[in-house]
Amino acid sequence: LGSTWPNPSVGAVLVEPASGRILATGATQAGGRPHAEPVALKAAGAAAAGATLYVSLEPCSHVGKSPPCTEAILASRVGRVVTALEDPDERVAGQGHAILRHAGVALATGVLARCAARDHRGHVTRIRRGRPAVTVKLARTSDGFAARTGGDRLLITGEGANARTHMMRAHSDAVMVGVSTVVADDPRLDVRLPGLESRSPVRIVLDSGLRSPPASVVVATARKQATWIVCTEAAPKDPEAALLDAGAAVIRVPSDGRGRADLGAVLKELGLRGLTRILCEGGPALAEALAERGLVDELILLTGEAELGEAGLRAVGPYLDRLAGSEMAAVSDERVGRDRIQVYERDTPCSPVS
């Protein structure tokens, strides 16, 4: 997850039917190819003949930048194929399953479909809704605040929860914030887990008026880690040159009528550029705006053990509160160190909280 866009990240497992022994596994490789099925089949070699192939998404049946996976499956003489989810991409959309059936391969579909729908949410959302799936992540104190009204940045969660945040970034195609976060916190928005630094996602800054400081970390390191600045069509031209010189991309989209980038147009443009999974770390204002537009697919709340003990900025506004309270399903609720992590999803979860 996070490294295969614009292609879905698929998993495949080859199993010897008689013993249940795993012969080989495969996953879609960085950049989207090769796909999971040929990776697993190549690893298994001749042992694939007669084996059962489990795949999280319907094998592709069209010729793209690589041959169809259905051809590789048939050539390997796999005995049975088990899939979790039909691919909604119109280039596949049941055709891969039909080819395998027509060739006489035993086929079972829809196995663990809800789990697969979660793992492939980004791909499915981009195909069906024309935008990436959006996960909003918010940290809050035990009394519900994301920040002080002024003063130093508030450190809310501990080492374990912070590491989990970095893993969320590694599993996302992009991490998104508003320009106010860039100005106030000057974040790096990278992955700092040992060995996973190369998994740092694209950084997206919603900056309607092009106020991103050229000296900010996200701009100054844009040649090292991709940075896309999204502004309105009416944003001034002068600041754009400095951003481009630093290696950042500038994307112009229509205004929402209030001088801000239209969030629906933003996500549509990001979907056209191939992104499938976005982690929003932009704070309560951006999170609430996304929720108001119905653009939040997953909500992750990290709650620290300490209270702020004073008036501050509320982490969860009324639209997000309604989402978590009635429109989303609770998926998980766990303790990581002294912090609490709660996950809510708009779609039917695989393993709901009891």
C-alpha positions as CSV (number, residue, x, y, z in Angstrom):
1,L,0.0,0.0,0.0
2,G,1.2,3.5,-0.8
3,S,3.8,2.5,-3.4
4,T,1.8,1.1,-6.4
5,W,-0.4,4.0,-7.5
6,P,-2.0,4.5,-10.0
7,N,-2.4,0.7,-9.9
8,P,-4.1,-1.1,-6.9
9,S,-1.8,-2.9,-4.5
10,V,-2.8,-6.6,-4.9
11,G,-1.8,-9.7,-2.9
12,A,-1.5,-13.2,-4.2
13,V,-0.8,-16.5,-2.5
14,L,-0.2,-19.9,-4.2
15,V,-1.1,-23.0,-2.1
16,E,-0.7,-26.7,-2.5
17,P,-4.3,-28.0,-2.2
18,A,-3.5,-31.4,-0.6
19,S,-1.2,-30.1,2.2
20,G,-2.2,-26.5,2.5
21,R,1.4,-25.6,2.2
22,I,2.1,-22.1,0.9
23,L,4.2,-22.4,-2.3
24,A,4.8,-18.7,-3.0
25,T,3.4,-15.2,-2.3
26,G,3.4,-12.1,-4.4
27,A,2.4,-8.4,-4.2
28,T,2.1,-5.7,-6.8
29,Q,5.6,-4.1,-7.0
30,A,6.5,-0.4,-6.6
31,G,5.2,1.7,-9.4
32,G,2.4,-0.7,-10.1
33,R,4.1,-3.6,-12.0
34,P,4.7,-6.4,-12.2
35,H,1.4,-7.4,-10.7
36,A,1.0,-9.7,-7.8
37,E,0.0,-12.8,-9.8
38,P,3.0,-13.1,-12.1
39,V,5.3,-12.3,-9.1
40,A,3.8,-15.3,-7.2
41,L,3.7,-17.6,-10.2
42,K,7.3,-16.8,-11.1
43,A,8.4,-17.6,-7.5
44,A,6.5,-20.9,-7.6
45,G,7.8,-22.0,-11.0
46,A,6.6,-25.5,-12.1
47,A,5.0,-26.1,-8.7
48,A,2.2,-23.7,-9.7
49,A,0.6,-26.4,-11.8
50,G,-2.4,-27.7,-10.1
51,A,-2.1,-25.3,-7.2
52,T,-4.7,-22.9,-5.8
53,L,-4.1,-19.2,-6.4
54,Y,-5.7,-16.8,-3.9
55,V,-5.9,-13.2,-5.1
56,S,-7.3,-10.1,-3.3
57,L,-8.6,-8.6,-6.6
58,E,-9.8,-10.0,-9.9
59,P,-6.9,-10.7,-12.2
60,C,-6.6,-8.2,-15.0
61,S,-7.6,-9.3,-18.6
62,H,-6.5,-6.3,-20.7
63,V,-3.2,-5.4,-22.3
64,G,-1.6,-2.4,-20.7
65,K,2.1,-1.8,-20.0
66,S,2.3,-5.5,-19.2
67,P,0.5,-8.6,-20.4
68,P,-2.8,-9.7,-18.8
69,C,-2.5,-11.6,-15.6
70,T,-5.1,-14.1,-16.9
71,E,-2.6,-15.2,-19.5
72,A,0.1,-15.8,-16.9
73,I,-2.4,-17.8,-14.8
74,L,-3.5,-20.0,-17.7
75,A,0.1,-20.5,-18.8
76,S,1.0,-21.7,-15.3
77,R,-1.7,-24.4,-15.4
78,V,-3.0,-23.3,-11.9
79,G,-5.8,-25.7,-10.9
80,R,-8.1,-23.3,-9.0
81,V,-8.4,-19.5,-8.5
82,V,-10.0,-17.9,-5.4
83,T,-10.6,-14.1,-5.5
84,A,-12.0,-11.7,-3.0
85,L,-13.3,-8.8,-5.1
86,E,-14.4,-8.1,-8.7
87,D,-12.3,-5.2,-10.2
88,P,-14.7,-2.2,-10.9
89,D,-12.3,-1.0,-13.6
90,E,-14.3,-1.2,-16.9
91,R,-11.2,-2.7,-18.6
92,V,-11.7,-5.7,-16.3
93,A,-15.1,-5.7,-14.5
94,G,-15.7,-9.4,-14.5
95,Q,-13.9,-10.2,-17.8
96,G,-10.9,-11.7,-15.9
97,H,-13.2,-14.1,-14.1
98,A,-15.0,-14.9,-17.3
99,I,-11.8,-15.8,-19.1
100,L,-10.7,-18.1,-16.4
101,R,-14.1,-19.9,-16.2
102,H,-14.2,-20.2,-20.0
103,A,-10.8,-21.9,-19.9
104,G,-12.0,-24.4,-17.4
105,V,-10.2,-23.1,-14.3
106,A,-12.2,-23.8,-11.1
107,L,-13.1,-20.4,-9.7
108,A,-14.5,-19.1,-6.4
109,T,-15.2,-15.3,-6.0
110,G,-16.3,-13.0,-3.2
111,V,-14.2,-14.7,-0.5
112,L,-13.5,-12.2,2.3
113,A,-14.9,-9.5,0.0
114,R,-15.4,-7.0,2.8
115,C,-11.8,-7.2,4.0
116,A,-10.6,-6.8,0.4
117,A,-12.9,-3.8,-0.1
118,R,-11.1,-2.1,2.8
119,D,-7.6,-2.9,1.4
120,H,-8.6,-1.8,-2.1
121,R,-10.7,1.2,-0.9
122,G,-8.4,3.6,-2.7
123,H,-8.6,1.8,-6.1
124,V,-12.4,1.3,-5.8
125,T,-13.0,4.9,-4.8
126,R,-10.9,6.3,-7.6
127,I,-12.7,4.1,-10.2
128,R,-16.2,4.6,-8.9
129,R,-16.1,8.2,-7.6
130,G,-13.2,9.7,-9.6
131,R,-11.2,10.7,-6.6
132,P,-8.8,9.1,-4.1
133,A,-10.0,7.7,-0.8
134,V,-9.5,10.1,2.0
135,T,-8.4,9.2,5.5
136,V,-8.5,12.0,8.1
137,K,-6.2,11.6,11.1
138,L,-6.5,13.8,14.1
139,A,-4.7,13.8,17.4
140,R,-6.5,15.2,20.5
141,T,-5.9,15.6,24.2
142,S,-8.1,13.6,26.6
143,D,-10.4,16.6,26.9
144,G,-10.8,16.9,23.1
145,F,-8.4,19.6,22.0
146,A,-6.0,19.5,19.0
147,A,-4.0,22.7,19.8
148,R,-3.7,25.7,22.1
149,T,-5.2,28.9,20.9
150,G,-1.6,30.3,20.9
151,G,1.9,29.5,21.9
152,D,4.0,26.4,21.2
153,R,3.0,23.4,19.2
154,L,1.2,20.9,21.3
155,L,2.7,17.4,21.5
156,I,-0.2,15.1,22.2
157,T,0.8,11.4,21.6
158,G,3.7,9.2,22.6
159,E,6.3,7.3,20.7
160,G,4.1,4.3,19.8
161,A,1.3,6.3,18.4
162,N,3.7,8.6,16.5
163,A,5.3,5.5,14.9
164,R,1.8,4.4,13.9
165,T,1.3,7.7,12.2
166,H,4.5,7.2,10.2
167,M,3.2,3.8,9.1
168,M,0.0,5.4,8.0
169,R,2.1,7.8,5.8
170,A,4.0,4.8,4.4
171,H,0.7,3.2,3.4
172,S,-0.6,6.3,1.7
173,D,0.0,7.6,-1.8
174,A,0.0,11.2,-0.4
175,V,-0.3,13.2,2.8
176,M,-2.3,16.4,2.7
177,V,-2.2,19.5,4.8
178,G,-3.4,23.1,4.5
179,V,-1.0,26.0,4.2
180,S,-1.7,27.2,7.7
181,T,-0.2,24.0,9.0
182,V,2.9,24.6,6.9
183,V,3.2,28.2,8.1
184,A,2.6,27.3,11.8
185,D,4.4,24.0,12.2
186,D,6.8,23.7,9.2
187,P,6.3,19.9,9.1
188,R,8.4,17.4,7.2
189,L,5.5,15.1,6.3
190,D,7.9,12.2,5.6
191,V,8.3,8.6,6.9
192,R,10.9,8.3,9.6
193,L,10.6,4.6,10.5
194,P,14.0,2.9,10.1
195,G,14.3,1.3,6.7
196,L,11.1,2.8,5.4
197,E,12.3,6.3,4.7
198,S,12.0,5.7,0.9
199,R,8.3,5.1,1.4
200,S,7.6,8.8,2.1
201,P,4.5,9.8,0.2
202,V,3.7,12.7,-2.1
203,R,3.1,15.9,0.0
204,I,0.1,18.0,-0.9
205,V,-0.4,21.5,0.4
206,L,-3.8,23.2,-0.1
207,D,-2.6,26.8,-0.5
208,S,-5.4,28.8,-2.3
209,G,-3.4,32.0,-2.4
210,L,0.2,30.5,-2.8
211,R,1.4,31.6,0.6
212,S,3.7,28.6,1.1
213,P,7.1,29.9,2.2
214,P,9.9,28.9,-0.1
215,A,12.1,28.3,3.0
216,S,9.6,25.8,4.5
217,V,10.7,22.2,4.7
218,V,8.1,20.9,2.2
219,V,9.2,23.4,-0.4
220,A,12.9,23.4,0.2
221,T,13.0,19.5,0.0
222,A,10.6,19.2,-3.0
223,R,13.3,17.7,-5.2
224,K,13.9,15.0,-2.7
225,Q,10.2,14.3,-1.8
226,A,7.5,15.2,-4.3
227,T,5.5,18.2,-3.2
228,W,2.3,19.4,-4.9
229,I,1.0,22.9,-4.1
230,V,-2.7,23.2,-4.9
231,C,-4.0,26.8,-5.4
232,T,-7.0,28.5,-7.0
233,E,-7.0,29.6,-10.6
234,A,-7.0,33.2,-9.4
235,A,-3.9,32.8,-7.2
236,P,-1.1,35.3,-7.9
237,K,1.5,34.3,-10.5
238,D,4.5,35.9,-8.8
239,P,5.0,33.3,-6.0
240,E,4.7,30.4,-8.4
241,A,8.1,30.9,-10.0
242,A,9.9,30.4,-6.7
243,L,7.9,27.2,-5.9
244,L,8.6,25.8,-9.3
245,D,12.3,26.6,-9.0
246,A,12.4,24.6,-5.8
247,G,11.0,21.6,-7.6
248,A,7.4,21.8,-6.3
249,A,4.5,21.3,-8.7
250,V,1.8,23.9,-8.7
251,I,-1.8,22.7,-9.5
252,R,-4.5,25.3,-10.1
253,V,-8.2,24.4,-9.5
254,P,-11.5,26.3,-9.4
255,S,-12.4,28.3,-6.4
256,D,-15.3,27.2,-4.1
257,G,-16.7,30.7,-4.3
258,R,-15.2,31.8,-1.0
259,G,-11.7,32.2,-2.3
260,R,-10.5,28.7,-1.4
261,A,-9.7,25.8,-3.6
262,D,-12.8,23.7,-4.2
263,L,-12.2,20.4,-2.4
264,G,-14.2,18.3,-4.8
265,A,-12.2,19.7,-7.7
266,V,-8.9,19.2,-5.8
267,L,-9.6,15.5,-5.2
268,K,-10.8,15.0,-8.7
269,E,-7.6,16.4,-10.1
270,L,-5.5,14.3,-7.7
271,G,-7.5,11.2,-8.9
272,L,-6.7,12.1,-12.5
273,R,-3.0,12.2,-11.5
274,G,-3.2,8.7,-10.3
275,L,-3.5,9.0,-6.5
276,T,-5.7,6.5,-4.8
277,R,-5.1,6.9,-1.0
278,I,-4.7,10.3,0.8
279,L,-3.9,10.8,4.4
280,C,-5.1,14.2,5.6
281,E,-3.1,15.5,8.5
282,G,-4.1,19.1,8.0
283,G,-5.8,19.7,11.3
284,P,-9.4,20.3,12.4
285,A,-10.4,23.1,9.9
286,L,-9.4,21.0,6.8
287,A,-10.9,17.9,8.3
288,E,-14.2,19.6,9.0
289,A,-14.3,21.1,5.5
290,L,-13.8,17.6,4.0
291,A,-16.5,16.1,6.3
292,E,-18.9,18.9,5.3
293,R,-18.5,18.0,1.7
294,G,-18.9,14.3,2.3
295,L,-15.3,13.5,1.3
296,V,-14.1,11.6,4.3
297,D,-13.9,7.8,3.9
298,E,-12.0,6.9,7.1
299,L,-11.5,8.7,10.3
300,I,-8.6,7.9,12.7
301,L,-8.6,9.6,16.2
302,L,-5.5,9.5,18.3
303,T,-6.3,10.5,21.9
304,G,-3.5,11.2,24.4
305,E,-3.7,10.6,28.1
306,A,-3.1,14.2,29.2
307,E,-5.7,17.0,29.3
308,L,-5.0,20.4,27.8
309,G,-6.7,22.0,30.8
310,E,-7.5,25.3,29.1
311,A,-9.5,26.6,26.2
312,G,-8.1,25.5,22.9
313,L,-8.9,24.4,19.4
314,R,-11.4,21.5,19.3
315,A,-10.2,18.5,17.3
316,V,-13.6,17.2,16.2
317,G,-16.1,19.6,14.8
318,P,-19.9,19.0,14.3
319,Y,-19.6,17.4,10.9
320,L,-16.9,15.0,11.9
321,D,-18.7,14.3,15.2
322,R,-21.8,13.3,13.2
323,L,-19.7,11.1,10.9
324,A,-18.2,9.2,13.8
325,G,-21.5,9.1,15.8
326,S,-23.9,7.9,13.1
327,E,-22.6,7.7,9.6
328,M,-19.5,5.7,10.1
329,A,-18.9,2.3,11.6
330,A,-16.4,1.8,14.4
331,V,-13.7,-0.6,13.1
332,S,-11.1,-0.7,15.9
333,D,-10.4,0.8,19.3
334,E,-7.0,0.0,20.8
335,R,-4.3,1.2,23.2
336,V,-0.9,2.0,21.9
337,G,1.2,2.8,24.9
338,R,-0.8,5.3,26.9
339,D,-2.6,6.6,23.8
340,R,-5.9,5.4,22.3
341,I,-6.4,4.9,18.6
342,Q,-10.0,4.7,17.2
343,V,-10.8,4.0,13.6
344,Y,-14.1,4.7,11.9
345,E,-15.1,3.8,8.3
346,R,-17.9,5.0,6.1
347,D,-18.3,1.6,4.4
348,T,-19.1,-1.7,6.0
349,P,-16.1,-2.8,8.0
350,C,-14.5,-6.3,8.0
351,S,-14.1,-6.6,11.8
352,P,-16.3,-4.2,13.6
353,V,-15.7,-3.3,17.3
354,S,-18.0,-5.4,19.5
